[in-house]
Amino acid sequence: MKLKFYILLFLLTSAVFAQQKQVETSIDTTKNKIGAEFKLTLKTVVSSKSKVVFPKLKNIGPLEVIQSYPIDTVKKNDTYELIKKYGLTQFDSGKYTIPSIKILIDKKPYLSDSIRVEVANVKVDTLQQKMYDIKDISSADSNNDWWIYVLIVIVILSIGAFVYWYVKKHQKKKIEEEVYKTPIEKATSLLNNLESKELVQKGEIKEYYSELTDIARNYIEEAIHIPAMESTTSELIQAIRLASTKKKMTLTPETVENLERVLRQADLVKFAKSKPLDFEITEDRNKIQKVILTLDNAIPTEVPAEEEDQLLNEAQRQKQIQLQLRKKRNKRITLAAATVVFLLTATTTFFVVTKGFSYVKDNVIGHPSKELLEGEWVKSAYGNPAVQIETPKVLKRMDTQKVLPKEAMALIKEMQLFAYGSMIDNFYVTVSTSKFKNPVELDLAKTLEGTLKIIEAQGGQNIIVKQEDFQTNSGIQGLKGYGTMTVLNPVSKTSTKAYYEILLFKQDQGLQQIMILHQEGDTYANDITTRILNSVELQKASN
């Protein structure tokens, strides 16, 4: 008995453990270098009707999420295996624990396993090891209030659509009263309009029969004064036979039978989902038209029709109807468009008056420098000796051979250049570090002059320069050159006036340089420049 009890206990424990293991956790490696990617994988097997929600995370514990990969789905018999991967990284060496992550399966929370990983430091030999471009950062959610303007546009367009629908609804009845002088004219026109809708070609058979029989019932109700719309097929046929006797209408049994046959066919289509063939649909349409004309001829007239009405051309009448409908539709469209334009103008005027034109232009139309300023900034170190700087975008490595003249490259032992944008863009920033082959005593003022000559060779003109001492937050002294210039666009042959700032620092046969250039008068770019300059820090040169 004790043995059976232990076996039962073991089986129950195994079952509970299996139920709790709803999420399988794994990682591609537990040891990695600084900045390298760990791939964390979460797997779960669920039914086809289950709803699984993996969290959107920017960080998982001490590690940063650099990539959230799409969910892979693998079908296994009646179940689905969902695989979610996160790309993680860490820029400081040490041992870290990736904590448990909560996954919702049918609104019930499940936790992944925690995993211990190690990030090792990397010794970089800048003389032997090839340097690679820094990876782009992952996109982040913007805090811009663009959705407010989208909502305003949607509301305005909705109001315009409502105006169009309201006018159309209230004009429809008026059009019918003006155009359709008699029930037979209305029925004939509606039958022609029904064919122009091409419901049969679109496969909307139920809607076609519904409109077809409604046209016949409406005519009977208006011309013979029978409550046809509220009557069943049997009640309507009986009422027509009774009315033909009372009103002395000459109706053949074939006419009544044809009407009854089409009405019952429509009932089968609407309620029994019957699908008549194309030739049967055409026959039913022709029968309804013939029944309506026969009923109209059978109704006795108290006053003979005038001769001019008898000679009225039906085609010309239909042309007049369509012309009036077109005019009414154009009026509705014009009114709706005018409403939308008025609301857009009023909204724009309100923001211009309350916020100013620049606010409307920058927030509605958009401003590239504003987007850079309000986006997620990147703080990183570039070159050797490293320049630590915060920028709106990651700076990318550039080929120094294409930037510097050969005479300058002959004096340089090692140089690294990083940049975002170009001189003809709205915003341009570069960071460069260099070491010289032979011992030189750097004169930062003369170095500034040389830098400006390189800029002049790249399209800078009419350069006005001022200079002053510059000191970083940690107390490192340098030189700042600033002023204005005219930048020539080599493609469009147009020129724009730009403002620039250049920082120069010297360390043990090395030079560190930061340059920022943007269009003059761009207030957002001024704020970007100030933030970048306030973030500059330097690392000491290594031998």
N, C-alpha and C positions, 0 to 999 in steps of 0.2 A: 504493500500500500504506500509506504514512504517513497519507494522508487517511482511509482506511478504519479504520485503527487509532485515530485521534483521534475519529472518529465513534462507534466501539464504546466507547471510553473514556468519551465523553460520555454515551452511553446507560446504561452501567453506573452511572456516578455519579448520574445522574438517578433510576435505579431504587432505588439504595441510599438516596438522600435521601428518596424517596417512602415507602420502608419505614420509615425512621426517624420520619417525620412522622405518627406514629400519633395524637398528641394535638394538636388545634388550639387555640391560645390567643388570646383577644381581651379587650379591656376597653372599656367604653362611653366613657370619657374619660381622658386622661392628665393633665389639669389639673383641680383641684377646690379647693373652699374647706375650711377647717378644719371637721371634724365631718361633712362631706358624704360621701355614699356613692359608692364606686367599685364597679362591678359587673364582677367578673372572670368570664369565661365559658370553660369547657373543653368541647371537643367531641371525640368519638371515634366511629368507625364500626366496628362489630363484627358477627360472625355471631350468629344467634339463640341459639346454644349457649354463647357466651362469657360469662364472669363478670367484671364490671368492678367494682372497689372504689375509690371516691373517698374520700380521707381526711377525717376529722372533725377540724377545726382550730379553735383559739381565736385563733391569730395566724398570719399568713402574713408572715414576715419582720418588718419594723417596723410593719406595719399590723394592726389589730385586726379580727377577723371578727365583724361585728355581725349577720349573717344568713347561714345556710346554706340555700339554696333547694332544694326537692325536685328530683329528677332528671327531666327531660323526655325522653320516648322517642318517636322518630319512626321508623316502619317504612318502609324503602325496599327494595322487592323482597324479597330474601332476607337483607337486612342491617338492622341497627337503628342509628340515630344517637342517642347518648346525650349530653344537654346538661346540664352541672352549672354552677350559678352560685353565687358567693360574694359577699356584700356586705361591703366593706372600708371602713375609715375610719382617720383619723389626726387627733389633736388638737394636733399641733405642726406649724408650717409648715416647709417644706423640700422637698428632692428625695429621693425614696426609690426603691428597687428592689424590686419584687415578685419574690422568687426562684422558681426552678422548683419545681413540686409533683410528687411521685411518685404516679402512678396505676398500680394493678395491673390488668392485663388477662390473665386466665387465669394468675394468679400470677406473671406476668412484669412487671417494673417498666418504666414509661415516664415520661419527664419532660416537663412543659410548658415553654413558653418563659418566660424572665424578661422583665419589662416595667418600664420606667422611668416613674414618675409624679411629679407635682409638687403639693404642697399649699400653697395661698396663704393668707396671713393675711387676716383680715376686720376692717375698721374698722367698728365698730358705733356708730351715732348713736342713743343711747337716747332723744333728744328727738323724732326724726322717724320712726325705724323701729319698726314694730310688733314686739313680742316674742311669741314662740311657746313653747308647752310643750316641755319637754325630752323627748326620746323615751325610751320605756322600754328598759331594758337587756335583752339576750337572756338567756334562762334558761340556767343553768349546772348541771352535774352536782353533786348534793349529796354531801357526804362523810359524811352520816348513816349509821349502821349499822342502818337500818330492815330491811335484807335479812335480818339475823340473826333478827329476830322473825318475819318471813315464813317463813323456813326452819323455825323451831321449830313454827309452826302447821301447815306442810305435813307435817312428820314426825309430829306428833300425829295429824292426820287420817289419815295413811297407816297408823299403828298401829291406829286405830279401824277402818278398812276391812279390815285384815288380820284383826283379831279377828272381825269379822262374817263374812268369807269362811271362816275356819277353823272357826268354830262351825257354819256352814251346811253345810260339806262333811262334817263328822263327824256331823251330825244327820240328814242325808239318808238314809243307809243305815239308821239306827235307825228312822226314820219308816216306811220301806218294810217293815222287819221287823215293826213293830208293826201296820201297817195291812193290808198285803197278805198274807192268810192262804193264798191259793192263786194259782197262775200266771194263771188266767183273770181273777181280780179285778185283779191287777196290770196285765195287758194291757188290760183294759177301761178302767181308770182312766187309764192312759198315753195311750190313744187319745183320750179326752175332753180331757185336758190338752193334747194336741197341737193340737186344734182351737182351744182357747182362746188359743194363742200367735199365731194369725192369720199364720202364715208365708207362706201363699199370697198373702194380701192385701198383704203387704209385698214380694212378689216373690222371696222366698227359697225357690225351688222345690227346689233341690238339698238344702238343709237339711231341708225337709219330707219328701222321699222317703227321706233317710238315716234320720231318726227313725222314719218309718213302717215301713220294712223292719227296723230294729233291734228294734222292738217285737215284730214277728212272729217274728224269729229268736230273741229272748230267750225268748218263750213256748215255741217248739218245743224249745229247749234245756232249759228247766226242766221242761216237761210230758212230753215224749217222750224226753228224755235223748239228744238228737242234738247233736253239736258244730256247731251251726248258725252261730255267729258266725265261726268260722274257715273255713267251707266256702264254695266258690263256688256259684253258682246251680245249676249242673248237678249238683254233688256233693250239695247239699241235697235237690233233688228226688228223686234216686236213693235217698238215705238214707230219705226219707219213704216211698217206695214199698216199700222193704225192711222198714221198721219196721211198716207197716200189715199186712204179711203175717205177721211174727213175732208182733206183739202182737194179731193178729186184730182190727184196726181196720177198720170199714166206711167206706171212703172212695170216693166216686164219682170217676171220671176228671175230671169238671168241676171239682171242688174242687182237685185237684192242678194242673190246667191254669191255673186262675185265679191260684193262688199263683205258679206259674212265670211267668205273663204279667206280674204286678206286679213281681216281682223283676227280670225282664229290662228292664222299663220303667225301674226305678230305676237299673239299671246304665247305661242309655243317658243318663239325666239326669246321673248323677255323672261319667261318664267321656267321654261323647260330646257333652255340653252340649246334649242334646235338651230341648225345651220343650213339654211336653204342654199341651193345651187345658184350660180350667177344668173342663169336664164330664168329661174323661178323668181328671183328678186326683180328682174326686169319686167316680167309678166305682172307681178303684183303692183309695181309702180304704175304700169299702163292701165291696169284694172281700176286703180283708185282714181286716176285722172278721168277715165271714161265714166266711172260712177258719178263723179262730181259734175261732169258736163251733162250727163243724163238727168240727174236730179235737178240741175239748174233749168234745163229745158222743160222739165215736167212741172215745175212750180207755176201755177197760174198767175198771170200779171193782171192787176186791176187797171193800170194805166199803161197803154201801149208805149213801148220805148220810142224815143224820138229818132228820127232818121239819121241825124248826125252822130248819135251814139252807136247806132248799128254799123256805121261806116268807119268807126274809129279803128285805126290800125293798131293791133295788139303789140306788134314789134316796136312801134313808135312809143307806145305807152310804157313798155318795159324799159326803153331807153331813158325816158324821163324819170322813171323810178330810180334807176341806177345812178343817174346824174345827181339827183337830190341826195341820195345816200352818200355819194362821194363827197359832195359839198359839206354835208353834216360831219362826215368823218374827218375831213381836213380841218374843220373848225374845232373839233375836239382835240386833234393833235396840236393845233396852234395854241389853243388855250392851255393845254397841259404843259407844253414847252415854255410858254410865257410864264406860267406859274413857277416852273423849276428855275428859269433864268432870274425871275424876280427874287425868289428865296435865296439863290446863290449870291446875287448881287447884294441883297440886304444883309446876309450873314457876313460876306466879305467886308462890306462897309462898316458893319458893327465892330469887327476886329481891327480894321484900320483906324477907326476913330478911337477905340479904347486902348489898343495895344500898339498902334503905329504900323506904317507900311512895311518896315523892315521885319517886324514880328510875323506878319502874314506871309511875306515872301520866304522867310527862312523856315517857317514851320509848316506851311501848306505846300509851297513849291519845293522846298528843301534847300539845304546849304551843305556842301561837302565838308567844310571846316567845322561846322556845328556838329555834324555826325561824328567826326573824329574826336572832338572835345568830349562829347557825351557818351562815347563808346567805352568799352572795357580796355583799360590801358595795360601795357606789358612792361614789367620791370626786369631787366636782364643786364648781363655784363658782356662786353664786346672787346675783342682784340687782346693783345699782350704787349705791355701791361694793360690790364683790363680797365675799361671805362664803364662804370655802372650807371645806367640811365633809365628813365621811365619814359615811354613813348606810346602814342595811340595805337601803333601797329608794330609788328616785329620787323626789325631791320634785316635786310637780306645781304648776303656777302656779294661784293662786286669784284670784277676783274680789274686789278690796279693797272694792268698793262694798257687798258683802253682809256684810262683816265689821266695818268701822269705822262709827261714827256720822257723820252729815252734818257735825256741828260740827268733828270731827277732820279730815275730808277737805277742808274749806274751808281749812285751814291748810297742807295738804300740796301741794307742787309735783309731786312724783313719788313713787310708792310701788310696790314689787313684793313680792308675798307668795307663798311656796312652802310646801307642807305635805304630810305623809303621815298618813293616818288622820283621826280626829276625837276630840273630847273624851270620847265614850262608848266608844271602842275600847280595846283592850288597850294600845296604844302610840300616842302622838301627838307629832309633832315639826313645828315651823314655823320658817321663816327669813324675815325681812322686812328690807327696806332702804327708807329713805325720805329725801327731801330736802324742806325747808320753803320756802315762798314768800318769807317775810320773815326777815331775820336774827334768830335767837333764841339765847339762852344756855341750853343744855339743862342741866337738873338731873336726873341719872339717877335719883336717889331718887324725885323726883316723877314722872318718867316711869314708874318701876316701879309707883307707885300707880295711875297712869292705866291701865296695862296690866292690872292686877288688876281694875279696875272693868269693863273690857271683858270679861274672863273671867267676872266675876260676872254680867254681863248675858247671857252665853251658857250659864249653867247652873251655874257654880261657886258653892258655898256654904260657909260656915264656914271661910273662908280664913285660915290661919295662915302668917305670913310672917316670914322671917329674911333678912338681907342681909349681904353681905361683899364685899370687893374681889376682882376676878378678873383674872388676867393670862394672856394666851395664851403659847404656846411662844416666839413671837418678841418678847415683851415688851410687847405692846399692853395698856393698862390699861382695865378696864371694871368693871361692877357685876354681882354675881350675887344674885338673889333666889330663895329656895327655901323649901319648907315643904309643908304638906298642905292638902287641901280636900275637900269632898264634891261629887261631880258628879252632877247630877240628869239621868236619862234622860227626855226629854220624851215618849217613846212609851210605855215600860213604867211610867213614874212611879216607878221605883226609883232608889236612889242608891247609889253606891259611893265608898269612900274612895280618894283618889288622892294621889300625890306629884308635885311639879312643881319644875322649875328654869328660871329665866329669866336670860339673859345680855344685857346692854345695853352698847353702845359708841357713842360720839359722834365724828363727824369732820366738820369744816367744814360746818356747817349740815345735817349728815346724821345719821341714826340707824340703827344696825344691831342687830338683835334676834334671839335664838334662844330658843325655848321648847320644853321637853320635859315631857310629862305621861304618867304610867302608873299602873296600880293599885298601891296601897301593898302592900309585902310581896312583890312579884314580883322574885325575885333575878336572873332572867335580864334583866328590864328594867333593873335597877340596873346590870348589866354593860354593857348597850347604852348607857345614859346616860353612864357613865364614858368609854366609848370615843368617843362623839360629842364630848363636851366636850374630850377630849384632842386631838381633830383640828381644832378650830376655829382658823382663821387668817383674817386680814382683809387686804384690799387697800386701798390709799390711795384716797381719793375723787378723782375726776377732774372738772375744771371743765366 
